[in-house]
Amino acid sequence: MKQRLLHILTCCVTAALLTSCASDDTQPKADDLSMGGASVTLTGLSDSAAGFDVQLRNTGTGSIFIEKTNDQGTATFRTTPGIYEASVTAAHSSEGIAYTYNGTSGQITVRRDQTTPVTIQMKSARISQLVIKELYNGGCLMDDGTTKFQYDKCVVLYNNSSQPASLSNLCFGECTPANAHQNNKNYGDDGRLTYEKEGFIPVWNGIWYFPQTLELAPYSQVVVNIHGAIDNTQAVSQSVNYANPEYYCMYDPESGYNNTGYYPTPSDVIPTSHYLKAVEYGLGNGWALSVSAPAFVMFQIHGVAPADYATNTANIWYDGGNVSQVWACLKIPNEWVVDALEVYSTGYKDSSLKRLTADIDAGFVWLTNYQGHTLYRNVNKEATEALPENTGRLVYGYALGVDGVTDPSGIDAEASIRQGAHIIYQDTNNSTNDFHERQQCSLRATP
């Protein structure tokens, strides 16, 4: 979904926004004196630092600009004063293993007639075998066309490889704060998240986990219901039917998550062995995954059982330093994170901030909630087309994106899977590149 520019700029515009539109020795024009700048330098790279695309986003207007780094690893921007967020992603490989480089910096203040220096420490992350293929959390409208329905969330996991996947102690959580547009008190004066240097992600309120090892065949998926493990279409036709014996669900009333609005008794076709377990260390009777802008995290706890790790008070951290159970979070080491997805709400384009660090997810994806929309992973076109078994099985002409933002591969993944194709999804640890907003959950019939 990466776009070179979200605003059309030309060098003939008097108040040029990008330094590439004017030579370095040109003095600003009279009406250009209100402009400022940012100089973003990348560090921590083992290879050449030239040619990286650095994205600068104005958190107030949503405007996005992209510049390439020079030989010294610096990208220079000239833009209007404001608060900005910078991010960069690139792929590399070593000894046959794929990695991504990611880096971010938030709360960048650009002032008039000044160039703000910014340093981004690039971090390398190994690409995971198991990925989040889809997150449906935004809800839909009831049949009256106005009443909102949000108790039908799910996540679809996918084995993005040709090898069987086997994961024990696989867990889910959401990074604090619950919404990207909430007041985030976890940024330091340097514009970085305070927990970034400590190497963990704070997971708020509680966790869910598979009580047994999850086994997935190559290029296969598993559906995990988050709320409402029933046939919701009986009451809301635009919703999702989860009455399927192959599906899993988050259902554990004994944990304290016993709100029947969120957790009606699951459909009797779902075996009890497919019920996930939970540990609640915060407050409330429901694990209220945000309906608009969550930071969803999938992780694997190592060396200890999930329940033991989550009930150990030494592992608790408090959001914004507020020592209260309502702000309790579990520290999840970055190396435990299998995959994650940072979501921003289209209703709050001027106030959203990142919660996930660059090595976890360097980007974000927009979501318009209560429309039945879902967040769907883009196809890795080159890798998918290269699989010999896909000859004659790939379906093109994908047209289920929202507002012109779609899967750039053009491959209709769901239609191709029905034709027997194996899909390899894109995974750069940057959700801006890897995901798009889809018109409806893939578990429903194509409109």
N, C-alpha and C positions, 0 to 999 in steps of 0.2 A: 504494500500500500504506500510505499514510500513515494513521495512527490517531490520533484525538484524544487518547486516553489508553489506555495498556496496562493500567492499573489503575483499577478503579472507585472513585472518591473521592466523598464527600459532605461537605457542610459541617457535618453533625452529628457527624462523627468528632472526638473530643476532640483528638487530635494531628493537626490539619489539616496537610496537606502543601502546599497551594497558598495563596498569599496572597489569592486571590480568595474564599476561604472565610471570611475575617474582615476587618473594616474596619481601616484602617491605624492607627487610634487605640486599638485594643483591645490590652491587655496580654496577653502569653502566659499561658495557664493553667498551673497548677502542674506538670502532667505534660507541658507543652509546652516546658519549659525546655531539653530536650535537642535541640531543633530548631535548625537554622541556616538560611542563606539564600544566594541568589546573585542579583546584579543584573546582567543582561546587556544591554549597550548596543551598538547597531549604528552603525557609522560608514561613510563612503564612499558614501552613497546620494545620488543626484542629485534624487530625488523625496521625497515625504513618507515619514517613517520610521515612521509609525503603522500598526498592523494587521498586522505581520509575525508569523507563527507561529514562535516559538523553541522548539526541542526540547531538553530537558535529560535526558541519560541517565546513570544511575548505573552506572559501569563494573564495580562489584562485584556488584550484584544484577540488572542489566539493566532495572530499572524506568525508564520513560520518562514525562516530564511535558511538557505544552505550554502555553505562555502567549503572549499577544499583546503586542506592543510598544505603548507609549503614544505620545503626540505627540512625545516627546523620543527615541523609538527605544529605549526601555528596557523589558525584560520582567523582572518580579520574581518569584522563586520562594522558597517556604519549604519546606524539606525536611530530611531526616535528614542528619547528617554523613557524608561520604564523598568519593570521587573521582568527578567527573562530566565529561561531554563535552557541549558545546553545539553545535547546528547550526541553520541557517536557510536556506530557499530561497524565492525568489519569481521570477515571470516578468515581463518587461516587453518593450516593442517600441519601435523607433525607425526611422522612414523605411522601414517595411515589412520590417525584419529582426528576427527574434526573438532575444532574449537571456534569460539567467537571471542573477539575483543569487544568489550562494551565500556562506556564511561558516561557519567552524567554529572551535572552541577546545577544546583537550583539557587533561587534567590539572588540572581545576578542583577545588580543595580547599574543601569546605564544612565549617566548624567550628561547634561548638555556640555558640549565642548570638551569632553573627557573620554579617554579610552580606558575601559575597565579591564584590567588583566585577570584572566581566569586560567587556572590550571586544572586539568582533568586527569586523574590517575586512571589509566586504562587497566581493566581487569580481564583476565582470560577465563573462560568457562567451557567445560566439556559439554558437547551436545548430548542430550539424554536420549536413551532408547525409547522410553515411555514419555509421551507428550499429552498435554491437554489439547484434544482435538476441537472441543466445543464447550462453551459455557453458556448455559441458558439461565439467566438470573433476573431478567427485567420484567417478567410477568406479561400479562396481556389484558385486554378488555373483556368484560363479560358480554353476554349476548345482547344486552340493552345498549351497547356501544358507548357507554359512559362510565360505568362502575369498573373500578380497577381490581384486578385479581393477581396476587403475587405468591400464592402458595403452591407453586408447581415447578420449582427450580431443579436443575440437574447439571451434571458435568459428564462429558464423554471422554474417556481415556483411550489412547491408541498406541499400539506397538508400531513405531515408525521405522521398523527394521525387518530384515529377512531372518532374524534369529529369534527364538522363543524368549519371552521376558518372564522373569520370576522375581517378584519383589515382596519381601517380608516387612512387617511394621510400616506399611504405607499409610500415610496420614494426610488429612486436609485441615487447613486453617485459613484465616484471613488476617492480613497485616493491618495494624492500627494506623490511623483512625479508620473507622468502618467505611467512610466515604472520602473520596479524594478531595472534595470541596469543603470538608470540615476544617476547623481551625487546627492546624498541625503544629504542635509545640515541640516537635522533635528535630527541628533544624537549628544548627549552631550558627554562630556569627560568620563562619566561613562558607555558609551556603550549603553545607553538607548535612546529611542526616547524622544525628549524634551516635547512632549505633553502627554506622558504616565502618568506622575504624575498629570496632569490637568484633566485627565479623558475624553478626547474627541478624535475624529478622524477628521482630516482635509480633507474635501471633496472639490476637486478642480473644478473650472470653473463654475459649475452649477449643478442643480438637476432636476430630473424628478419625477413626482408623479401622482398617480391615483386621478382624481378629485372626485371620489365617493368611497364608501366603497367597498373593494374587498371581495367577499364571495366565499369560496371554500368548496366543500363537502369533506368528509373524503377520503383520498387516491386518491385525484384528482389533476390535474395540470392546470396551465394556462401558455400560451406562450405569451411573451412580445417581440415583434420585436424592436430592437434598431436602426438599419439602414436598409432601403430598404424594406418597407412593401408591397412588390409586389411579383409576381411570377418570382423570379430571374432565375429560370431554363430555361426560354424562351431565355435568352442570355447566361447563364453559366450553363451548364448541371450538374456540380458538386455542384451547389449552393442549395438554399432552396426556396421552394414555400411557401410564407406567405399569399397567397390569400385564407384566411379562415375566415369565419364570427365569429368564436370563439376566434380568436387571438386578442391581444391588440397591440398597437404600440406607439412608441415615435414620436409624430408629432405635432408640435406647432410652425409654422413659425413666429407667432407674438412675440414669446419669444426672437427672434434674431437668433435662430437656424434654418436658412432658406436655407442652402446650399443644392441645389437640388441633388447633388451627394450623399449626406448622406440621404436626405429626399425627394425622389420622392413622388408625390401624392400617398397616399396609395391605394391599390386595392379597387375598389368600393364595394367589398363584405364585407369589414371590416366596421362596423358601426362607425359613428363619436363619439358615446358614448364610444367607446373603444380607443379613442385617449388620450394619457397621456399629461399632461401639463408640462411646464418647467419654471424655473427661471434661467436666466444667470446673474451671477455677475462677470464673468471673461471676456475674450476677445475671438473673433472668431465667425464664423457663423455656427459652427457645434460642437456638443458634441462628441469630438473625442475619444471615448473609445479605449484604446490601442489595437492594433491588435496583440501584442506580449506578454505583461506582465503587465496587469492591476491589481489593488487591488479593486475589485468590492464590493460595499457595499449596502445592502438593509436595510432601517431603517424606523422607524415610529415616526413622529414628534408628540409630546404631548402638549396639552394646548394652541395651536395656529395653525392657518392655515399654510400649507407649504409655500405659497407665502409670507405671512407676516413674517415668521421666516427668510426666505432666503433674503428678501429685507431689513432687519434690519441690518444696518452697525455695530451694536454692536456685531453681531455674526460672523463677518468676521475676519479671521486670515490669515497671509501671510506666504507662504512657504519660509523657510530659512530666515525669517526676511526681505525679499525683499518687501518693501511697494510699490507695483505696482499692477495695476488691473490684469495683466497677471498672477500674483502669488496668486491671491485672492482665499481663501478657506472658506468654511462654517464649523463652529465648530459643530460637531454632537456628543452630549454626548454619551458615551459608552453604557449607559443603554437604549438608543433608538435603537441601532443596533439589527436588527432581525436576520440577517445572513450576512456573508461576505466570500470572496474568494481571497486569495493571489496567484497570478500567476507569475511564473518565466519563462523566455524564454530559451529554450534549446540552443539558439545561444549565450547566455551570461552566461554560468554557472560559470564563474570566477569573476563576478562583480555584482551579484544581492544581494540586501539587503531588509529586511522586512520593510514594512510600517504600517502594522496592528499590534496592540499590542496583547499580549498573550491572553487576555480575549476575544478578537474578533476572532482571528485566530492565533493559535500558530505555524502553519506550512506553507507549500506552495505546489503547484503542478506545474510540468513542462508542457510547451506547445510548440509544433513545429508548427509555423504558416504557412499559405498559403497552407496547405495540406488538408483542409476540416476537420481537427481534431476538437474535442470538448472536454470539461472537464465535466465528468459525475460522479455523486455521487455513491459511493459504496453501496451495499445492506448490511443491518444488517441481516446476515444470521440467527442467532439464533432467533431474534424477528420475522422475516418474516416466518420462518418455524413453529413457534409456533402458528400462526394464524390458527384456525381450518378450516376456509373457503378456505385456500390455498391447502388443500389436493388434490393431483392429478393435480394441476394447475401450479406448479412451473416448469420452464424449466431450465435445467442445461447445462453446457458445453459452457458457455460464452467465446467467443474468439475474441472480438473486441478491446482489448487493444492494445497499441502501444509499440513496442520494448520490449515485454515480461512483461511490467507492466500492470496489468489488475485488474479486480475486484476480490479480494481474496475469495469472497463468492462462486464464480463459477456459481452464478445464473444469467441467462439472464433476466434482469428486464423487458425490453421492450417486449420480447417474452412472459414472464409470464403474464404481464398486458393484452396482447392480448388474453390470455387464461382465463382471469377473475380473476387473482390473485391480492391480495392487497400487495403492497411492502412497507416495512418499511426500509428507507435508514439510513445509518450510520451517526451519528452526534456527533462528539466529539469536535467540534470547533477547529479542527486541520486538515487542508486540505491535509496534507501529508497522513494522515490516511483515510480521508473521500472521496477523489477523485482520479480518474485516467484519463489519456489521452485516449480518445476513437477515433477510426478510422474515424468516421463521426457522424454528428449531428443526433440525434434520430428522428428528423422530416423527415429525408430522409428514403427511403426504405433500408432494410438491404442488403448489397452487397452479 
